[in-house]
């Protein structure tokens, strides 16, 4: 064992006896120098274990790997002479898989609680507890200062919302409705249906270019359905423009007045000070029971995990106890490694750079749009996503407008969305008019792009350059088509008409 029981914060693997033996092989001065270098790594680990806070500066890879290897030695599957005779003993067939997971193979939690300590896996349990501490620290750093508890769950945002709602169901067994200000993103709508509840879709109201929460209708629905029949109101912070974050403070007050739980879908909002401020304020003046954020969108780790957090530790603990069985430790390990690599200053720098990229993207998009007769949608309350109109000056809509999105994708631009009126979709049996626009009647076709954490200036420049070329190509096609229509005499025969069409198509493709 690397650390003696009860003293693992202080005792080094290379103890005094071993160091003295090393001194018989090489000069003791060299041994002492090497020992001092190791102490610098161990002091970082000691600080982490004592304070359970994100280090101010990021760690080097050696220190992180040292800690992971020391933790792995504490799991039973790595004990010398271990004899496992159960059905789950941390056996790994592939050495590559074992190496990928640093031989931490038991996962996290127990059958009754995802945050419980595993007797077989002291190292994995320490990893889980530390990661949850670091996650809470980073939530507070991001601006939600009064959050009291959180845990990492190996599910993406949608399924984590399901877990929260099912826990609420234990406290409100007669409730069957979820009030939901409309946001056209399938997973959050499906989460309500999967959890067994009936979504009550509340359409947004148009204020300028922005789509905002209809508080009047929400209040009316609460009165109509009865507070006791409503499981929760599910609000949203991060969303595609032109929708903006919900009016969380007003929703929080409404929930507090009527004793209705408030669940916040904060999928990629942790990176935005606007979104975190809204959650903090909603909890201060009203009620927020839980808020859920994705790991990949906020921390640049692989998809598959999220953080469930709240202001009442008892309720957050209840959510953890609702998770059935043990869980994969992979999302926790990914977040643990990433946060230690970045440190508090590294993550703050990423947040600041994201804000700068938002402003740069907004300016660049506005200039590009104006060049082709379009405009930037004015959605100042959305500090992540931006949109520009796609009128193309001559009424081109629908499929032809969506060609721009396809052309961007084939030119290796990912993440943009083109939304055109007239699209209808069915999600879990519910029909949405103009799905994707968050509204039945948004007045224009538009294209969105987001300034998310990790975006660089070169990303923006490449995107704008390719968008400019696509707009130029589209305008050229439209000019050629219009010229063809106005110049061709009505009496031309079919062969002449076909020849002219072929020439116009050839010119458009150049």
C-alpha positions as CSV (number, residue, x, y, z in Angstrom):
1,X,0.0,0.0,0.0
2,X,1.4,3.4,-0.9
3,X,0.1,5.1,2.2
4,X,-0.3,3.7,5.7
5,X,-3.8,3.5,7.1
6,X,-4.9,6.9,8.6
7,X,-1.6,8.6,7.5
8,X,-1.7,8.6,3.7
9,X,-1.5,12.3,3.6
10,X,2.0,12.3,5.1
11,X,3.8,9.1,4.5
12,X,5.7,8.7,1.2
13,X,5.9,5.5,-0.9
14,X,9.7,5.8,-0.9
15,X,10.1,5.5,2.9
16,X,13.3,6.2,4.8
17,X,14.4,2.6,4.7
18,X,14.1,2.3,1.0
19,X,15.9,5.6,0.5
20,X,18.8,4.4,2.6
21,X,19.0,1.2,0.5
22,X,19.0,3.3,-2.7
23,X,22.0,5.2,-1.1
24,X,23.9,1.9,-1.2
25,X,23.6,1.8,-5.0
26,X,24.3,5.4,-5.9
27,X,25.7,8.4,-4.0
28,X,23.3,9.5,-1.2
29,X,23.4,13.1,-2.4
30,X,21.7,12.0,-5.7
31,X,19.1,10.0,-3.8
32,X,18.3,13.0,-1.6
33,X,18.0,15.2,-4.6
34,X,15.5,12.8,-6.3
35,X,13.6,12.4,-3.0
36,X,13.2,16.2,-2.8
37,X,11.8,16.3,-6.3
38,X,9.2,13.6,-5.3
39,X,8.3,15.6,-2.2
40,X,7.2,18.5,-4.5
41,X,4.7,16.2,-6.2
42,X,3.5,14.8,-2.9
43,X,3.0,18.2,-1.3
44,X,0.5,19.1,-4.1
45,X,-1.4,15.9,-3.4
46,X,-1.3,16.6,0.3
47,X,-2.8,20.1,-0.3
48,X,-5.6,18.6,-2.4
49,X,-6.5,16.0,0.1
50,X,-6.4,18.5,3.0
51,X,-8.3,21.4,1.4
52,X,-10.4,19.5,-1.3
53,X,-10.3,22.7,-3.5
54,X,-9.2,23.2,-7.1
55,X,-5.5,24.1,-7.1
56,X,-4.9,27.7,-8.2
57,X,-2.4,26.6,-10.9
58,X,-2.7,23.5,-13.0
59,X,-0.7,20.4,-12.3
60,X,1.8,18.8,-14.6
61,X,1.0,15.3,-16.0
62,X,3.5,13.6,-13.8
63,X,1.8,14.7,-10.6
64,X,-1.7,13.7,-11.9
65,X,-0.5,10.3,-13.0
66,X,1.3,9.7,-9.7
67,X,-1.9,10.4,-7.8
68,X,-4.0,8.1,-10.1
69,X,-1.5,5.3,-9.8
70,X,-1.4,5.7,-6.0
71,X,-5.2,5.6,-5.8
72,X,-5.3,2.5,-8.1
73,X,-3.0,0.6,-5.7
74,X,-5.7,1.1,-3.0
75,X,-8.4,-0.8,-5.0
76,X,-8.8,-4.5,-4.2
77,X,-8.3,-5.7,-7.8
78,X,-4.7,-4.4,-7.5
79,X,-3.8,-5.9,-4.1
80,X,-0.9,-8.3,-4.3
81,X,-2.2,-11.8,-3.8
82,X,-5.9,-10.7,-4.0
83,X,-8.3,-13.6,-4.3
84,X,-11.6,-12.4,-5.9
85,X,-14.4,-15.0,-5.9
86,X,-17.4,-12.7,-6.6
87,X,-19.1,-11.8,-9.8
88,X,-17.6,-8.3,-10.0
89,X,-13.9,-8.2,-9.1
90,X,-12.4,-5.6,-11.4
91,X,-11.1,-8.1,-13.8
92,X,-10.0,-6.5,-17.1
93,X,-9.3,-8.7,-20.2
94,X,-7.4,-6.1,-22.3
95,X,-4.2,-4.5,-21.0
96,X,-5.1,-1.4,-23.1
97,X,-8.4,-1.0,-21.3
98,X,-6.7,-1.4,-18.0
99,X,-4.1,1.2,-18.9
100,X,-6.8,3.6,-20.2
101,X,-8.5,3.5,-16.8
102,X,-5.3,3.6,-14.8
103,X,-6.5,0.2,-13.4
104,X,-9.3,1.9,-11.5
105,X,-11.9,-0.7,-12.5
106,X,-14.6,-0.8,-9.8
107,X,-16.5,2.3,-10.8
108,X,-18.1,4.6,-8.2
109,X,-20.9,4.2,-5.7
110,X,-22.8,1.2,-4.4
111,X,-26.2,-0.3,-5.4
112,X,-28.0,2.0,-3.0
113,X,-26.2,5.3,-3.6
114,X,-24.0,6.6,-6.4
115,X,-22.0,8.7,-3.9
116,X,-21.4,5.9,-1.4
117,X,-17.9,4.5,-0.6
118,X,-17.0,1.1,-1.9
119,X,-15.2,-1.2,0.5
120,X,-13.4,-3.0,-2.4
121,X,-12.3,0.3,-3.9
122,X,-10.8,2.8,-1.5
123,X,-8.9,4.5,-4.3
124,X,-11.9,4.8,-6.7
125,X,-14.0,6.1,-3.8
126,X,-11.4,8.8,-2.9
127,X,-11.4,9.8,-6.6
128,X,-15.2,10.1,-6.6
129,X,-15.3,12.2,-3.4
130,X,-12.5,14.5,-4.6
131,X,-14.0,15.0,-8.0
132,X,-17.4,16.0,-6.5
133,X,-15.5,18.4,-4.2
134,X,-13.7,20.0,-7.2
135,X,-17.0,20.1,-9.2
136,X,-18.7,22.1,-6.4
137,X,-15.6,24.4,-6.2
138,X,-15.8,25.1,-10.0
139,X,-19.5,25.7,-9.8
140,X,-18.9,28.4,-7.2
141,X,-16.0,29.8,-9.2
142,X,-18.3,30.1,-12.2
143,X,-20.7,32.3,-10.2
144,X,-23.2,30.1,-8.3
145,X,-21.7,30.9,-5.0
146,X,-24.4,29.5,-2.7
147,X,-24.6,26.0,-4.3
148,X,-24.3,23.6,-1.4
149,X,-23.9,20.1,-3.0
150,X,-23.3,18.3,-6.3
151,X,-22.1,15.1,-7.8
152,X,-20.9,13.8,-11.1
153,X,-23.2,11.3,-12.8
154,X,-22.2,9.1,-15.8
155,X,-25.2,10.2,-17.9
156,X,-25.6,13.1,-20.3
157,X,-27.9,16.0,-19.5
158,X,-31.2,14.4,-20.7
159,X,-31.0,11.3,-18.5
160,X,-29.7,13.3,-15.5
161,X,-32.9,15.5,-15.8
162,X,-34.9,12.2,-15.8
163,X,-33.1,11.2,-12.5
164,X,-34.0,14.5,-10.9
165,X,-37.7,14.3,-11.9
166,X,-38.0,10.7,-10.7
167,X,-36.6,11.8,-7.3
168,X,-39.1,14.7,-7.2
169,X,-41.9,12.1,-8.0
170,X,-41.1,10.4,-4.6
171,X,-42.0,13.6,-2.9
172,X,-45.0,14.5,-5.1
173,X,-46.6,11.2,-6.0
174,X,-49.8,12.7,-7.4
175,X,-48.1,15.1,-9.7
176,X,-48.2,14.3,-13.4
177,X,-47.4,17.6,-15.3
178,X,-44.2,19.4,-16.1
179,X,-44.5,23.0,-17.1
180,X,-41.9,23.7,-19.8
181,X,-41.2,27.0,-21.6
182,X,-40.6,25.8,-25.1
183,X,-37.0,25.2,-26.2
184,X,-36.6,23.1,-29.4
185,X,-34.0,20.6,-28.3
186,X,-35.3,17.0,-28.3
187,X,-33.5,15.5,-25.3
188,X,-35.0,17.9,-22.7
189,X,-38.5,17.3,-24.1
190,X,-37.9,13.5,-24.2
191,X,-36.6,13.5,-20.6
192,X,-40.1,14.5,-19.4
193,X,-41.8,11.8,-21.4
194,X,-39.2,9.2,-20.4
195,X,-39.7,10.0,-16.7
196,X,-43.4,9.4,-17.2
197,X,-44.8,12.9,-17.1
198,X,-46.9,15.0,-19.4
199,X,-45.1,18.1,-20.7
200,X,-47.2,21.3,-20.8
201,X,-45.5,23.3,-23.5
202,X,-45.6,27.1,-22.9
203,X,-44.9,29.1,-26.0
204,X,-42.4,31.9,-25.8
205,X,-43.2,35.6,-26.5
206,X,-41.3,37.6,-29.1
207,X,-39.6,40.8,-27.8
208,X,-37.7,42.4,-30.6
209,X,-35.6,39.6,-32.1
210,X,-35.6,37.6,-28.8
211,X,-37.9,34.8,-27.7
212,X,-38.5,35.1,-24.0
213,X,-40.4,33.3,-21.2
214,X,-44.2,33.9,-21.1
215,X,-44.5,34.4,-17.3
216,X,-48.2,35.3,-17.6
217,X,-49.1,32.0,-19.3
218,X,-47.0,30.1,-16.8
219,X,-48.9,31.6,-13.9
220,X,-52.2,30.9,-15.7
221,X,-51.2,27.2,-16.2
222,X,-50.3,26.8,-12.5
223,X,-53.7,28.1,-11.5
224,X,-55.5,26.0,-14.2
225,X,-53.7,22.7,-13.3
226,X,-53.3,23.1,-9.6
227,X,-49.8,23.3,-7.9
228,X,-50.2,19.9,-6.4
229,X,-50.6,18.3,-9.8
230,X,-47.4,19.9,-11.2
231,X,-44.2,18.0,-10.6
232,X,-41.9,21.0,-11.5
233,X,-41.3,23.8,-13.8
234,X,-38.3,23.0,-16.0
235,X,-36.5,26.1,-17.1
236,X,-33.6,26.5,-19.5
237,X,-30.5,28.8,-19.4
238,X,-28.3,27.8,-22.4
239,X,-30.1,27.7,-25.8
240,X,-29.8,28.5,-29.5
241,X,-30.5,32.1,-30.5
242,X,-32.9,33.8,-31.0
243,X,-34.3,32.1,-27.8
244,X,-32.6,33.6,-24.7
245,X,-32.3,32.1,-21.2
246,X,-35.6,31.8,-19.3
247,X,-36.6,34.4,-16.8
248,X,-35.3,32.3,-13.9
249,X,-35.9,34.9,-11.2
250,X,-39.6,35.2,-12.0
251,X,-39.9,31.4,-12.4
252,X,-38.1,30.9,-9.1
253,X,-40.5,33.3,-7.3
254,X,-43.5,31.6,-8.9
255,X,-42.3,28.2,-7.7
256,X,-41.7,29.5,-4.2
257,X,-45.1,31.1,-4.0
258,X,-46.9,27.9,-5.1
259,X,-44.5,25.3,-3.5
260,X,-43.6,23.8,-6.9
261,X,-40.1,22.4,-7.5
262,X,-37.9,24.2,-10.0
263,X,-35.5,22.2,-12.2
264,X,-33.0,24.1,-14.3
265,X,-31.6,22.7,-17.6
266,X,-28.2,24.4,-17.5
267,X,-26.7,22.1,-20.2
268,X,-23.8,24.4,-21.3
269,X,-24.6,27.4,-19.2
270,X,-21.8,26.9,-16.6
271,X,-19.4,28.7,-19.0
272,X,-21.6,31.8,-19.1
273,X,-21.6,34.3,-16.3
274,X,-25.1,35.4,-17.5
275,X,-26.5,31.9,-17.0
276,X,-24.8,31.3,-13.6
277,X,-25.9,34.7,-12.3
278,X,-29.5,33.8,-13.2
279,X,-29.4,30.6,-11.3
280,X,-27.8,32.3,-8.3
281,X,-30.4,35.0,-8.3
282,X,-33.3,32.6,-8.8
283,X,-32.2,30.7,-5.7
284,X,-31.8,33.9,-3.7
285,X,-35.2,35.4,-4.5
286,X,-37.2,32.3,-5.2
287,X,-36.6,28.6,-5.5
288,X,-34.2,26.3,-7.4
289,X,-34.2,22.6,-6.4
290,X,-31.6,21.3,-8.8
291,X,-29.6,22.4,-11.9
292,X,-27.9,20.1,-14.4
293,X,-24.9,20.8,-16.6
294,X,-23.0,18.8,-19.2
295,X,-19.4,17.8,-18.7
296,X,-18.4,17.8,-22.4
297,X,-20.0,21.2,-23.2
298,X,-18.5,23.0,-20.1
299,X,-15.2,21.2,-19.5
300,X,-14.1,19.9,-22.9
301,X,-14.1,16.2,-22.0
302,X,-15.7,13.3,-23.9
303,X,-19.5,13.0,-24.0
304,X,-21.1,10.9,-21.3
305,X,-21.3,12.8,-18.0
306,X,-23.0,15.7,-16.2
307,X,-23.1,17.4,-12.8
308,X,-26.3,17.5,-10.8
309,X,-26.2,20.3,-8.3
310,X,-28.4,22.2,-5.9
311,X,-28.8,24.4,-2.9
312,X,-30.3,21.9,-0.5
313,X,-27.7,19.1,0.3
314,X,-30.4,16.8,1.6
315,X,-32.3,16.9,-1.7
316,X,-29.2,16.5,-3.8
317,X,-28.3,13.4,-1.7
318,X,-31.7,12.0,-2.4
319,X,-31.1,12.3,-6.1
320,X,-27.8,10.4,-5.7
321,X,-29.6,7.6,-3.8
322,X,-32.2,7.3,-6.6
323,X,-29.5,6.2,-9.1
324,X,-29.8,2.4,-9.4
325,X,-26.6,0.4,-9.0
326,X,-22.9,1.3,-9.3
327,X,-21.7,3.7,-12.0
328,X,-18.9,4.2,-14.4
329,X,-16.0,6.2,-13.0
330,X,-14.9,7.4,-16.5
331,X,-16.7,10.8,-16.5
332,X,-15.5,11.5,-12.9
333,X,-11.9,10.6,-13.9
334,X,-12.1,12.7,-17.1
335,X,-13.3,15.7,-15.1
336,X,-10.8,15.1,-12.3
337,X,-7.8,15.0,-14.6
338,X,-9.1,18.0,-16.6
339,X,-9.6,20.2,-13.6
340,X,-6.3,19.4,-12.1
341,X,-4.6,20.1,-15.4
342,X,-6.3,23.5,-15.7
343,X,-6.3,24.7,-12.1
344,X,-8.6,27.6,-11.1
345,X,-6.6,30.1,-13.1
346,X,-6.6,27.9,-16.2
347,X,-10.4,27.6,-16.1
348,X,-10.9,31.3,-15.4
349,X,-8.7,32.1,-18.4
350,X,-10.9,29.8,-20.6
351,X,-14.0,31.6,-19.4
352,X,-12.5,35.0,-20.1
353,X,-11.3,33.9,-23.6
354,X,-14.8,32.6,-24.4
355,X,-16.3,36.0,-23.6
356,X,-13.8,37.6,-25.9
357,X,-14.6,35.2,-28.6
358,X,-18.3,35.9,-28.3
359,X,-17.7,39.6,-28.9
360,X,-15.3,38.8,-31.8
361,X,-17.8,36.4,-33.3
362,X,-20.6,38.9,-33.0
363,X,-18.7,41.6,-34.7
364,X,-17.4,39.3,-37.5
365,X,-20.9,37.9,-38.1
366,X,-22.5,41.3,-38.2
367,X,-19.9,42.5,-40.8
368,X,-20.3,39.4,-43.0
369,X,-24.1,39.6,-42.8
370,X,-24.2,43.3,-43.7
371,X,-22.0,42.7,-46.7
372,X,-24.7,40.5,-48.2
373,X,-27.8,42.4,-47.1
374,X,-28.4,40.4,-44.0
375,X,-28.2,41.4,-40.3
376,X,-27.2,40.1,-36.9
377,X,-30.2,39.2,-34.7
378,X,-30.2,41.4,-31.6
379,X,-30.3,38.8,-28.8
380,X,-28.2,40.5,-26.1
381,X,-29.7,38.2,-23.3
382,X,-28.1,35.2,-25.0
383,X,-24.3,35.4,-24.3
384,X,-23.3,32.2,-26.1
385,X,-25.3,31.8,-29.3
386,X,-25.7,34.3,-32.1
387,X,-27.9,34.4,-35.2
388,X,-28.1,36.2,-38.6
389,X,-31.0,36.5,-41.0
390,X,-31.1,34.5,-44.2
391,X,-33.4,36.5,-46.5
392,X,-31.0,36.4,-49.4
393,X,-32.7,39.6,-50.5
394,X,-35.2,37.8,-52.8
395,X,-37.4,35.6,-50.7
396,X,-35.4,32.4,-50.9
397,X,-36.6,30.3,-48.0
398,X,-37.1,26.7,-46.9
399,X,-34.9,24.1,-48.6
400,X,-32.8,26.6,-50.5
401,X,-31.9,28.5,-47.3
402,X,-30.9,25.2,-45.6
403,X,-28.4,24.6,-48.5
404,X,-26.2,27.1,-46.7
405,X,-26.0,24.8,-43.7
406,X,-25.2,21.9,-45.9
407,X,-22.5,23.8,-47.7
408,X,-20.9,24.8,-44.4
409,X,-20.9,21.2,-43.2
410,X,-19.3,19.9,-46.4
411,X,-16.6,22.6,-45.9
412,X,-15.9,21.2,-42.4
413,X,-17.8,23.8,-40.4
414,X,-19.7,22.1,-37.7
415,X,-22.2,23.4,-35.1
416,X,-24.1,25.9,-37.2
417,X,-27.9,25.6,-37.6
418,X,-30.1,26.9,-40.3
419,X,-33.8,27.2,-39.3
420,X,-36.4,27.9,-41.9
421,X,-40.2,28.5,-41.4
422,X,-42.6,25.7,-42.3
423,X,-40.8,22.7,-40.7
424,X,-42.9,20.5,-38.5
425,X,-41.7,17.7,-36.3
426,X,-43.1,15.1,-34.0
427,X,-41.2,14.4,-30.8
428,X,-42.6,11.6,-28.5
429,X,-46.1,12.1,-30.0
430,X,-46.1,15.8,-29.7
431,X,-46.3,17.9,-32.8
432,X,-44.2,21.1,-33.0
433,X,-44.7,23.7,-35.6
434,X,-41.5,25.2,-37.0
435,X,-39.4,22.9,-34.8
436,X,-35.9,24.3,-34.3
437,X,-37.1,28.0,-34.0
438,X,-38.5,27.7,-30.4
439,X,-41.7,29.3,-31.8
440,X,-44.7,28.6,-34.0
441,X,-44.3,31.9,-35.9
442,X,-40.7,33.3,-35.8
443,X,-40.7,36.0,-38.5
444,X,-37.5,35.0,-40.5
445,X,-35.2,32.2,-41.6
446,X,-31.8,32.4,-39.8
447,X,-28.4,30.8,-39.2
448,X,-26.9,30.4,-35.7
449,X,-23.4,29.9,-34.4
450,X,-22.1,29.6,-30.8
451,X,-19.1,31.0,-29.0
452,X,-18.5,28.1,-26.7
453,X,-15.6,27.4,-24.3
454,X,-12.4,26.5,-26.2
455,X,-13.3,28.5,-29.3
456,X,-10.3,30.3,-30.8
457,X,-9.9,33.3,-33.0
458,X,-8.7,31.1,-35.9
459,X,-12.0,29.1,-35.6
460,X,-14.0,32.3,-36.0
461,X,-11.8,33.5,-38.9
462,X,-12.1,30.2,-40.8
463,X,-15.9,30.1,-40.3
464,X,-16.4,33.7,-41.4
465,X,-14.1,33.2,-44.5
466,X,-16.0,30.1,-45.6
467,X,-19.4,31.7,-44.9
468,X,-18.4,34.7,-47.0
469,X,-17.5,32.4,-49.9
470,X,-20.8,30.5,-49.6
471,X,-22.8,33.7,-49.5
472,X,-20.9,34.9,-52.6
473,X,-21.6,31.6,-54.4
474,X,-25.3,31.7,-53.5
475,X,-25.7,35.3,-54.6
476,X,-23.9,34.4,-57.9
477,X,-26.3,31.5,-58.5
478,X,-29.3,33.7,-57.8
479,X,-28.1,36.5,-60.2
480,X,-27.4,33.9,-63.0
481,X,-30.9,32.3,-62.4
482,X,-32.6,35.7,-62.5
483,X,-30.7,36.8,-65.6
484,X,-31.6,33.6,-67.3
485,X,-35.3,34.1,-66.5
486,X,-35.4,37.7,-67.8
487,X,-33.3,37.3,-70.9
488,X,-34.7,34.1,-72.5
489,X,-37.3,35.0,-75.2
490,X,-40.6,33.2,-74.9
491,X,-40.4,31.8,-78.4
492,X,-37.2,29.8,-78.0
493,X,-37.5,26.1,-78.9
494,X,-36.8,23.3,-76.4
495,X,-33.2,22.7,-77.6
496,X,-32.2,26.3,-77.3
497,X,-33.8,26.5,-73.9
498,X,-31.9,23.4,-72.7
499,X,-28.6,24.8,-74.1
500,X,-29.0,28.1,-72.2
501,X,-29.9,26.2,-69.0
502,X,-26.7,24.2,-69.3
503,X,-24.6,27.3,-69.8
504,X,-26.1,29.0,-66.7
505,X,-25.6,25.9,-64.6
506,X,-22.0,25.7,-65.7
507,X,-21.4,29.3,-64.8
508,X,-23.0,28.9,-61.4
509,X,-20.7,26.0,-60.5
510,X,-17.6,27.9,-61.2
